[in-house]
Amino acid sequence: MTVRGLRLAPFRGLRYAPERVSSLAAVTSPPYDVVVRPDGLRHLETADPYNIVRLILPQTEDPAARHRQAAETLRRWQADGVLARDPHPALYVYEQRKGDLLQRGLIGALRLSAPEEGVVLPHEGVIDEVVADRADLMREMAANPEPLLLSYRGDGTRTGATAVIERATRDAPLMATTTEDGFAHRLWAITDPAELAEVDAELSRHSALIADGHHRWATYLRLRAEQGGSAGESPWDYGLVLLVDTARYPLQVRAIHRVLPRLPLKRALDLLDRAGAAYGQDGAFRVRTLEAPLDEALEELEDTAGNAFLLTEGEGVFHLLDRPSPALLARTVDARQPVAWRQLDATVLHSTLLDTIWQVPDRPEDIGYLHHVEAAVEQAAAHGGTAVLLRSVPESTVRGLAEQGITMPRKSTSFGPKPATGLVLRTLS
């Protein structure tokens, strides 16, 4: 069956019973790949015995037993009434608010589609080991524990999904909580058939960009293939998502930084010097030392034209790399790709620095991807490695490449705000 446009189906959400937990805020978590380990994981585990992190990042002495433990935990929490299923299938209006920032979208079960149909547009590659791990977890649990974030461009009118969302927010929410990051979260259920049809009529005319959750989307597709689904008749033919209309609620786009725990900063700089000998007086890159606070160093990075990166082994001293040798870029960056792709900082970082000069394998033990710059600096200092701090990419560039079928280097962007994990789950059994 060919999927034409976005088809978002209602489902009976599984949600925490407020009376069974210390607070709804205490059982939520950031998405699994944003949790900084081990400190962030330990903080969440101790926030409440029922924190959702025990399902999305289960910890056991035997790694092979992690996913089975998560499945057993999920079944026990349901049996004990900690998690309860809503009585009727629904789409969920989800609101996040912090200061002047307001984001609203729809959580539902999105019918999966093949990449060639162009309904859901990825913009980054994935790591096979991470997809395999997420697939093992969701297969064992028979659940989608957290929604991925998709963005689409609505018509700019107050009809269709926009109208349904705005009507829902006039009523009392199903739940409301404020998490420790200062975001207020509210959730409403849409169950009326006429309103569900109104949403479907609009969304079926649109495609969406994967803003956050490429590994989970790849996991959904892998599990659908395993289960033999393709006709939209199986629960495995759908995946849990949050859809946000960025014409109405523009997403924020931030960089994802790299930590190279096995590459000390001195060796990184020495390898740059050696590589530079082959490229004349200007070297491979220009390297400038900045003795400044983190915020000032980041401001200098933002103000630098062309490709640029900040290297550090801890707070206080930074090395600003810019002006890469054109000859070096010609030798290391794929000339068959569009100019917009070749000029990405992430492209130059991976093709030129990581692959060629530093020869760092793209493995979890060799490259850490962190969403928060302070955490990246702290991790580099803790491991005696190097943090590589990057700048964000405009959403228009991301979408433009995705519409051409061009994927950026993995973990090139961080769209947000991301949905909190633990507000609503979807089971597949």
C-alpha positions in Angstrom: 0.0 0.0 0.0 1.3 3.4 -0.9 1.1 6.0 1.9 0.2 9.4 0.5 1.0 12.1 3.1 1.1 11.8 6.9 -1.4 9.4 8.4 -1.5 9.9 12.2 -3.7 7.3 14.0 -5.1 7.6 17.5 -4.1 5.0 20.1 -4.9 4.2 23.7 -2.0 5.8 25.5 -0.3 4.3 28.5 0.3 7.0 31.2 1.4 7.3 34.8 -1.2 7.2 37.5 -0.4 10.5 39.4 -1.4 9.0 42.7 1.2 6.2 42.3 4.3 8.4 41.8 5.9 11.2 43.8 5.2 13.6 40.9 4.8 13.4 37.2 7.9 15.6 36.8 10.0 13.0 38.8 9.1 10.2 36.5 10.0 11.9 33.2 13.3 11.9 31.4 14.9 13.6 28.3 15.1 11.3 25.3 17.4 8.3 25.8 20.2 9.8 23.6 20.2 13.1 25.5 20.7 11.5 29.0 24.3 12.2 30.0 25.8 9.0 31.5 26.5 8.1 34.1 25.7 11.2 36.2 22.4 12.0 34.4 21.3 8.4 34.5 22.0 8.1 38.2 20.1 11.4 38.9 17.0 10.1 37.0 17.1 6.7 38.7 17.1 8.3 42.1 14.4 10.9 41.3 11.6 8.3 41.6 11.6 4.5 41.7 9.3 4.6 38.7 11.3 7.0 36.5 10.9 6.2 32.8 14.7 5.9 32.4 14.4 2.4 33.8 12.5 1.5 30.6 14.5 3.5 28.0 18.0 2.9 29.5 17.7 -0.3 31.6 20.8 -1.1 33.6 21.9 -4.7 34.5 25.1 -6.5 35.3 24.5 -8.7 32.3 24.1 -6.4 29.2 22.2 -9.2 27.4 19.5 -9.1 30.1 18.8 -5.3 29.9 16.0 -5.4 27.4 14.3 -8.3 29.1 14.5 -6.4 32.4 12.8 -3.4 30.8 10.0 -5.5 29.4 9.5 -7.1 32.8 9.5 -3.7 34.5 6.9 -2.4 32.0 4.6 -5.4 32.6 5.0 -5.1 36.4 4.2 -1.4 36.4 1.0 -2.0 34.4 0.0 -4.9 36.7 0.6 -2.7 39.7 -1.4 0.2 38.3 1.6 2.6 38.1 0.9 2.9 34.4 -2.7 2.9 33.2 -4.2 2.7 29.7 -6.5 5.5 28.6 -10.1 4.3 28.0 -10.4 5.5 24.3 -8.0 5.8 21.4 -6.8 9.4 21.1 -4.5 11.8 19.5 -2.8 13.8 22.1 -2.2 17.6 22.0 1.1 18.2 23.7 2.2 21.7 24.8 5.6 22.8 26.1 6.1 26.3 27.5 9.0 28.1 29.0 9.1 31.9 29.2 8.2 33.2 25.8 8.7 29.9 24.1 5.5 28.0 23.3 5.4 24.8 21.3 2.3 22.7 20.5 2.0 19.5 18.5 0.2 16.2 18.1 1.3 12.9 19.5 0.0 9.9 17.6 0.9 6.6 15.9 2.2 7.5 12.5 1.8 5.0 9.7 5.3 4.1 8.5 6.4 4.7 4.9 9.3 3.7 2.8 12.0 6.3 2.3 11.4 6.5 -1.5 7.8 7.7 -0.9 9.2 10.9 0.5 6.5 11.2 3.3 9.1 11.2 6.1 12.4 12.9 5.3 15.5 11.9 7.2 18.4 14.3 7.2 21.1 12.3 9.0 22.5 8.8 8.8 22.3 6.3 11.7 24.6 4.0 13.6 23.6 0.4 13.0 24.6 -0.7 16.5 22.3 1.9 18.0 19.4 0.9 15.8 20.0 -2.8 16.7 19.9 -1.9 20.4 16.7 0.2 20.1 15.1 -2.6 18.1 16.0 -5.2 20.7 14.5 -3.0 23.4 11.2 -2.2 21.6 10.8 -5.8 20.3 11.2 -7.2 23.9 8.9 -4.6 25.4 6.4 -4.6 22.5 6.2 -0.8 23.0 7.2 2.6 21.7 8.4 4.2 25.0 9.1 7.7 23.7 7.9 9.7 20.7 10.4 11.0 18.1 10.0 14.6 16.9 8.8 15.4 13.3 8.2 18.8 11.8 6.0 19.7 8.9 5.1 23.0 7.3 1.4 23.8 7.6 -0.7 26.1 5.5 -0.5 29.0 7.9 -4.2 29.0 8.5 -6.3 28.4 11.7 -8.1 25.4 10.2 -7.4 21.7 10.2 -5.0 20.4 12.8 -4.3 24.0 14.1 -8.0 24.5 14.8 -8.3 21.2 16.6 -5.2 21.9 18.7 -6.4 25.4 19.7 -9.9 24.1 20.7 -8.4 21.4 22.8 -6.2 23.8 24.8 -9.3 25.7 26.0 -10.3 22.7 28.1 -8.7 21.3 31.3 -5.7 19.1 30.4 -5.3 15.4 31.1 -2.1 16.2 32.9 0.2 19.2 33.7 3.6 19.3 35.2 6.8 21.4 35.2 10.1 19.6 34.9 13.4 20.6 36.5 14.6 22.3 33.2 11.8 24.9 33.7 9.5 23.6 30.9 5.8 23.4 31.7 4.1 20.4 30.0 0.4 19.8 29.3 -1.5 17.1 27.5 -5.0 16.8 26.1 -6.8 13.9 24.4 -8.7 14.2 21.1 -11.2 11.4 20.7 -14.1 13.0 18.7 -14.3 11.3 15.3 -15.1 14.5 13.5 -12.0 16.2 15.0 -9.8 13.2 14.2 -11.0 13.3 10.6 -10.2 17.1 10.5 -6.7 16.4 11.5 -6.3 13.5 9.1 -7.6 15.6 6.1 -4.9 18.2 6.7 -1.9 16.0 7.6 -2.5 13.7 4.6 -1.5 16.6 2.3 1.9 17.0 4.0 5.3 15.4 4.4 7.5 15.7 7.5 11.2 16.2 8.4 12.7 14.0 11.1 13.8 16.7 13.5 14.9 14.3 16.3 14.9 10.5 16.4 16.5 9.1 13.3 17.6 6.0 15.2 14.1 5.4 16.5 12.6 5.9 13.0 15.1 3.4 11.6 14.1 1.1 14.4 10.4 1.4 13.5 11.2 0.4 9.9 13.4 -2.5 11.0 10.7 -3.9 13.3 8.0 -3.5 10.7 10.1 -5.5 8.2 10.7 -8.2 10.8 7.1 -8.5 11.7 6.1 -8.8 8.1 3.9 -5.6 8.1 3.4 -3.3 5.1 -0.3 -2.9 4.7 -1.0 -0.8 7.7 -2.9 -3.5 9.5 -0.4 -4.4 12.2 0.5 -2.3 15.2 4.1 -2.6 14.0 3.2 -0.6 10.9 3.0 2.5 13.0 5.4 4.4 15.3 5.0 6.9 18.1 5.7 10.5 17.0 5.2 14.1 17.9 4.3 16.2 14.9 4.9 20.0 15.1 3.8 22.5 12.5 6.9 24.7 12.2 5.0 27.3 10.2 3.2 28.0 13.5 5.7 26.8 16.1 9.3 27.1 14.7 11.7 24.7 16.2 15.0 25.7 17.7 18.1 24.2 16.0 21.3 23.7 18.0 24.5 21.9 17.4 25.5 18.5 18.8 29.1 18.5 20.0 31.7 15.7 19.9 33.8 14.3 22.7 36.8 12.2 21.7 37.8 10.4 24.9 40.7 8.5 23.3 42.3 11.6 21.6 44.1 13.9 24.0 44.1 17.5 23.0 47.9 17.6 22.6 47.8 14.7 20.1 45.0 16.3 18.2 47.0 19.5 17.8 50.2 17.6 16.9 48.4 15.7 14.2 47.1 19.0 12.8 50.6 20.3 12.7 51.9 17.2 10.9 49.1 17.4 8.4 49.7 21.1 7.9 53.3 20.5 6.7 51.8 19.2 3.4 49.8 22.3 2.7 52.3 25.1 2.7 52.7 28.1 5.1 49.0 28.2 6.0 48.8 24.6 7.1 45.8 22.4 7.2 43.8 24.8 9.4 44.6 28.0 11.1 44.7 27.4 14.9 44.3 30.2 17.4 44.5 29.8 21.2 41.8 31.5 23.2 42.2 31.9 26.9 38.6 32.9 27.8 35.4 31.8 29.5 33.3 29.3 27.6 30.6 31.8 26.6 33.3 34.2 25.1 34.9 31.4 23.2 31.6 30.3 21.8 30.8 33.8 20.7 34.2 33.9 18.9 33.3 30.7 17.2 29.9 32.1 16.1 31.5 35.2 14.6 34.1 33.2 12.6 33.4 33.0 8.8 33.6 29.7 7.0 34.2 26.3 8.6 35.3 26.6 12.2 35.5 24.5 15.4 36.5 24.9 19.0 38.7 22.3 20.6 39.2 22.1 24.4 40.2 19.6 27.1 38.4 21.6 29.8 37.2 25.1 30.7 39.5 28.1 30.3 41.6 27.4 27.2 40.2 26.8 23.7 41.7 26.3 20.3 39.8 27.8 17.4 40.2 26.0 14.1 39.3 27.8 10.9 40.4 28.5 7.3 40.9 24.9 6.2 43.2 24.4 3.3 41.2 24.4 0.0 43.6 21.6 -1.3 42.9 19.6 1.9 39.1 20.0 1.5 39.4 19.0 -2.2 41.2 15.8 -1.2 38.9 14.8 1.7 35.4 16.0 1.0 33.2 14.2 -1.6 33.0 16.5 -4.6 29.9 14.7 -5.9 27.7 16.1 -3.2 25.9 19.5 -3.4 27.8 22.6 -2.3 25.5 23.1 0.7 26.6 19.6 2.0 30.3 20.1 1.3 30.3 23.4 3.2 28.7 22.0 6.4 30.9 22.1 9.5 29.9 18.5 10.3 31.0 17.4 6.8 34.4 19.0 7.2 34.7 17.7 10.8 34.0 14.1 9.8 35.6 13.9 6.4 38.7 16.0 7.0 39.4 16.0 10.7 38.0 12.8 12.2 38.5 10.4 9.1 41.7 11.8 7.6 43.8 13.8 10.1 42.9 12.3 13.4 41.7 8.9 12.1 39.1 8.4 14.8 36.7 5.5 14.2 33.0 6.4 14.4 32.3 4.1 17.3 30.5 4.9 20.6 33.7 4.2 22.5 35.7 6.7 20.3 33.1 9.5 19.7 30.6 10.7 22.1 27.7 13.0 20.9 26.5 15.5 23.5 23.7 18.0 23.1 24.9 20.4 25.9 28.1 22.2 25.5 28.9 22.3 29.2 28.5 18.5 29.4 30.8 18.1 26.4 33.5 20.2 28.1 33.1 18.3 31.4 33.3 14.9 29.6 36.5 15.8 27.8 38.1 16.9 31.1 36.9 13.7 32.9 38.4 11.4 30.2 41.5 13.4 29.3 40.2 13.7 25.8 39.1 16.4 23.4 35.8 18.2 23.0 34.9 19.5 19.6 32.3 22.3 19.8 30.2 23.1 16.8 27.7 25.7 15.6 24.1 25.1 14.6 22.7 24.7 11.1 19.7 26.7 9.8 16.5 24.6 9.5 16.2 25.7 5.9 19.5 24.1 5.0 18.5 20.9 6.7 15.2 20.7 5.0 16.7 21.7 1.6 19.1 18.8 1.7 16.5 16.4 3.0 14.2 17.2 0.1 17.0 16.3 -2.3 17.5 13.0 -0.6 20.8 14.1 0.9 21.7 13.1 4.4 24.0 15.1 6.6 26.7 13.5 8.8 25.0 11.8 11.7 24.2 13.9 14.8 24.6 17.2 12.8 21.7 19.0 14.5 19.7 19.1 17.7 16.1 20.3 17.1 14.0 21.3 20.1 12.4 21.6 22.4 12.3 17.8 22.5 9.3 16.0 24.0 9.7 14.8 27.5 9.8 11.0 27.7 7.3 9.4 30.1 4.2 11.5 29.5 2.5 8.9 27.2 3.7 5.5 25.9 2.3 3.3 23.2 2.2 -0.5 23.5 2.0 -2.8 20.5 0.5 -5.9 22.0 
